[in-house]
Amino acid sequence: MSALSKSELHFLTAVANVAYANPFLPERISFEKAALGNDFKASGPVWSASVEDPDATPPNVTAIYAKLGNAIETAHRKFAAAGDLHTEELRAYEESVHYFLYQRYYRDFVDSSGRCTFYKRFLDDWSHFCRFPGKTFESALNPAHVFACFRQIQRAFHHIYNNIIGNSMPAAKLRASVWQSIFTLDMRRYRRTMYRRMSEFPALITGPSGTGKELIARAIAGSRYVPFENDRMEFADPRSETFLAMNVAALPPALVESELFGHKRGSFTGAVSDRKGWLETCPALGSVFLDELGEMDLLIQAKLLRVLETRRFAAVGDTAVREFRGKLIAATNRDLAQEIAAGRFREDLYYRLCADLIRTPSLADQIRDSPAVFHDLLQYMTRRTAGEEAIDCLPQIESWIRTNMPKDYAWPGNYRELEQCVRNIVIRGSYRPAAHSSGAGEEEWIQRFRAGNITADELVARFVAQVYSQTGSYEETGRRVGLDRRTVKAKVDEWMRSFSVQRGTNSVHRRGATRG
């Protein structure tokens, strides 16, 4: 015979589903609605931080927590008095208790540093809710493990919710994708076993330059599962969560190989001593981030593939086998399918990387989906730039952009360019974007065109730069005009140089801001 009524079981089951749902997917909303019924407050499909009040707790979270305390106490009393305990009821109850305890100790996790003395209070609650004197049921979960999971969830939510800004659907999908990269699509399975294995799965982040790929990498690296040592009431040494970032394009191949794999003394000119590479020094809870992976030399790609297949490698000039214990995260703005077709990227390496694939949306994608997001992003970046002066600066920045920038400007440098725009306006009162420059001097250009003073190369460069200013992507521009990516980039660079000479200005075109 069931210990709980249908309505009680329905509520606890819905709360259990909320507890183990991806908080950034629409499924969370349906579970909250099932739990609260008429008390549910609709707030739209996207869960995004409010720029005005980033720490605000969503009303449905508060309502569920307020209702849940009495519900689990009632269920606990009924279970203690019942005979046999039904598996379905116990599972719904136990996972609802997880949600309740997470919410109860959320602020403690946020505020804690060093020893977590509140674990004693947590353990008292765990003993009360998860054990029934005289019954065979006792939670098989280790409370220290659940405590560690709670802390990981809190940190992951902080990294994702507070740093991936925007109430557009592309931003919401990105938040959900990063959450899955950390916890997989099934958090129950993750809690049971997968938390031990996530370092074995590399993450590949793709998307245009300036869309926050390193921010995503840091969010993943900073949200790893860290065991809790209950005898010391501390988590593992925080230094074990090392984040080692390398921009592959910024270093010559020989130095990339040496930094990544290490080298033996005398293995090449200048190798005056043995050196451990990042793959060796990275601890088990640490992460190695390879930015601009598409620029990696093919021979180093082959060595990296071996690491991903076997977790083993050898330093340059050595035969001794070493082990990589951490997690690999890589990012690229290249279209790897095109790079594979052109023979510049190994197909087998791509397939080792693409099991966990995250794509960052462009700023233009966000604005097209939700035009209002532009104001939120401006407000967020103005606060980061001007601090307490943001209230005064924001109207000036919005007014300048509205007056001086094309309405359909594609922001090819994405969030990085928007942030630089905000900083330029705060400091100098204006901003001159490289891509926008292709549309400047229109009258002068028309006069030269009519007079026949333009070469065919200039004409093509101007046209390609104009299309690029609309798309913000070398790949998409190439598709539209029938040129390959490298030719598009060369033509855009050519136009920017010629424009700077014609206008007598220093172009702000820079590799990091406009590379697609």
Sequence and secondary structure as in RCSB ss.txt:
>XXXX:A:sequence
MSALSKSELHFLTAVANVAYANPFLPERISFEKAALGNDFKASGPVWSASVEDPDATPPNVTAIYAKLGNAIETA
HRKFAAAGDLHTEELRAYEESVHYFLYQRYYRDFVDSSGRCTFYKRFLDDWSHFCRFPGKTFESALNPAHVFACF
RQIQRAFHHIYNNIIGNSMPAAKLRASVWQSIFTLDMRRYRRTMYRRMSEFPALITGPSGTGKELIARAIAGSRY
VPFENDRMEFADPRSETFLAMNVAALPPALVESELFGHKRGSFTGAVSDRKGWLETCPALGSVFLDELGEMDLLI
QAKLLRVLETRRFAAVGDTAVREFRGKLIAATNRDLAQEIAAGRFREDLYYRLCADLIRTPSLADQIRDSPAVFH
DLLQYMTRRTAGEEAIDCLPQIESWIRTNMPKDYAWPGNYRELEQCVRNIVIRGSYRPAAHSSGAGEEEWIQRFR
AGNITADELVARFVAQVYSQTGSYEETGRRVGLDRRTVKAKVDEWMRSFSVQRGTNSVHRRGATRG
>XXXX:A:secstr
  SS HHHHHHHHHHHHHHTS TTSTHHHHHHHHHHGGG     S     SS TT   HHHHHHHHHHHHHHHHH
HHHHHH SS  HHHHHHHHHHHHHHHHHHHHHHHHH  S  TTHHHHHHHHHHHSB TTSS B  S HHHHHHHH
HHHHHHHHHHHHHS  SSHHHHHHHHHHHHHHH S HHHHHHTGGGTGGGS EEEE  TTS HHHHHHHHHTT  
  EETTTTEES GGGG EEEEEGGGS HHHHHHHHHEE TTSSTT  S EE HHHHS TT EEEEETGGG  HHH
HHHHHHHHHHSEE  BT    EE  SEEEEEESS HHHHHHTTSS HHHHHHHTTSEEE   HHHHHHH TTHHH
HHHHHHHHHHHGGGHHHHHHHHHHHHHHHS TT   TTHHHHHHHHHHHHHHHS    HHHHTTSSHHHHHHHHH
TT   HHHHHHHHHHHHHHHH  HHHHHHHHT  HHHHHHHHHHHHHHHHHHHT      HHHH  
